[in-house]
Amino acid sequence: MVRRGAAALTLTLLVTGCAAQQTGTAQSGTGVTDTTIKIGGVLTKTSASGYSTRDAEIGAKARFERANAEGGVHGRRIDFIGAEDDAQDAAKGDAAAKKLVQKDQVFALVPVHAPNFGGAAFLEQQGVPWFGWATGPQWCGTRTGFGYNGCLAPKQGAGSQTWWGRQMADLLGGAEGRSVYVQTSDSSGSKYGGTTISQSFTAAGFRLAGVNSGLPAAAPPPDWLPYVNKIMTSDGGKAPDVVVSVIAGTKFNVGLYSALKRAGYKGVLTDATSYDVAILKDQASAQALEGVIAAPMFEPFESPAPEIAQLKKDVEKVAPGTALTQHLAIGYWAADIFLDVLRRTGKDLTREKFLATANGDYLYENPGFGRIRYPRDHSEPNGCGALVKLAGGAFQVARRMACFDNVPLK
């Protein structure tokens, strides 16, 4: 009886121990099994202004599906559960990040493409990697947030990009004697972008005519005239040679550019968001953006580069007939970098080992987006970008992808 009791007790303890171990594994939230890695993202799919990054989901899915078709990474397939919508609301972004980690138990968040993303502090505290477009300061100085082109909101003294100004100077035949005016909205990301982009142009030799960050970010203003008047007289009473818009949303840029053209502006208009085929479907938008120089931070779709041909093939396979957009490319390249880190980490995968690999003097070069270095690019941008011009109702490559040295942000 004693032996039977001891045996029963031993069996009970073994079963209990196994159950506890299984429960601990299930609650660990790593999202990793022997055959799969669970991934989810956070995007601004909807917003009051109409700004949307939903296409990033297609781009990420396309890259993940190619990885799966090639046998996965170290035998594990990517289980991509799609992306949550933060509606351009920081609180909703925080809730979405917590849902993905605590309920869905993802290993990492890819892609994160949301200007007002509010989940950064939670992900950093939990040690959860996240990859996407690092447009705001919440990405910078972390160990878990990986912008596909680095930190675009560096602190004073850290490296700040010069590529936009230098590419524009090369396109215009030099910056000497030319002035630039920067228009942002009053959102934190837009205002910070105004600072870094202003310096990009002055580092290239342009003269800064002015910066205006008084434009409300919630919706386009009913009257553009006050903003246009400031621009048209900013360069000593005359219009500047270049106007840079650092505003998220086609509606904003269409309104601003239309008003400037009505006022007789003949200079160069440039922004980071107007490289969008959806614009071509709307005659009024296409007309307003005719001649605008967009500045994507990846190799344009019109490029003959083999990496772009592969991207197009991958997208067509998962979503036939899908229009290629900037947001799609951002999702694709964010996923591509994540997969490269995953491959280098090896078969024995944990978040800690993944982060050690990504932050361990990591360098990855790809003609599709330039290059990325970590941990350096947690605090500064990668310094790479291209220029695309809308001319005659079609996009044309104005300057191919190139990388330039950063300069300390003043």
Secondary structure, DSSP 8 states (H G I E B T S, - for coil): -HHHHHHHHHHHHHHHHHHHHHHHHHHS---B-SSEEEEEEEE----TT----THHHHHHHHHHHHHHHTT-BTTBEEEEEEEEE-TT-HHHHHHHHHIIIIIS--SEEEEEE-TT---HHHHHHHT--EEE---SGGGTT-SSEEETTB-SS--TTSEE--HHHHHHHHHHT--TT-EEEEEEESSHHHHHHHHHHHHHHHHTT-EEEEEEEEE-SSS--S--HHHHHHHHTTBTTB--SEEEEE-S-HHHHHHHHHHHHHTT--SEEEESS--BGGGGGSHHHHHHHTT-EE--SS--TTS--HHHHHHHHHHHHHSTT---BHHHHHHHHHHHHHHHHHHHH-SS--HHHHHHHHTSSEEEEETTTEEEEETGGGSSB--EEEEEEEETTEEEEEEEEEE---EE--
